[in-house]
Amino acid sequence: MNVPAKPQQLLDEIDIRILCELQSNARLTNKELAAKIHLSTTPTFERVKRLEREGYISNYVAVLDADKLDCGFVAFCFIKMKQHTYQNSMRIMEAVKDIPEIVECYNISGEYDFLLKIYTRDMKSYQKFILRILGDIDCIGSLNSSFVLGSVKNTHTIPLLGS
């Protein structure tokens, strides 16, 4: 017998405050988080667990410094497929999942079909990447690259309504 899934609760002001605090610092202890949102520790813990269970919090990560790790050359690569078919789209989407230099991939509308965010060491490394990695994906018809000259804003936070 299938048990119906429990419906998700709507987010209230306290949930939004929890999400804002955790976006700012995911290393907060439950006690620290409870103090920041002015709630006791047990209800705070239960709310965080519910937000995780319901998928509002999907992961906790450390944001690394790409320059210190010698991969601070950032390129945005716009890709056009040779032919617009489901198979070609799937081949590209499957291929990029296994390429560590590609940190983001979006299927987009407009002149191009995909937008990739790519980290490499420098321009020479990017050239090798284009020729040896993306060049082997035969359903790519053309690509256009733009290079980051400087970062004005780079955040991983989601704007929360009501925050």
C-alpha positions, 0 to 999 in steps of 0.5 A: 500500500502506497502511503501518500507523501506528506505535503510540504509546509509553507515557509514562515518567517522563522524558516526564512531566517534560518535559511538566510543564516545558513546561507551566510554561514552553514557552519553555525552550530544549532545553538548559535543558529537558535540564538541568531533566530531567537528560538530555543535549540530543539525547535531550531534543530527540528526546523532545520531537519524539516527544511533538509527533508523537504529539499529546501536545504539540498547540501552544505559546502565549503566555498573555495578560493579558485586563485589560491588553488591555481584554477582562477581562469574563468570562462563562459562558453556558449555552445551550439549543437550541430543539430537540434535533437533529443539525443544530441542534447542528452549527449552534451548533458551527460558528457558535461557531468563528468568533466570537472572543469565545468562547474555549471551547465545550463540549457538556454534559449536564444542563439546558443543551446548551452552555457558552461562555466569553466575553471582552468589554470590559464588561457593555455589550459583553456585552449587545451580544454577546448581542443581535447575535451569539448572538441571530442563531443562531436555533436557540438557545432560551434562555441563562443567563449567569454573570459572573466576579467574581474569579479564584481559579484560572485555569490551562492545565495538565493534571494529569499522573499520576505528576508 
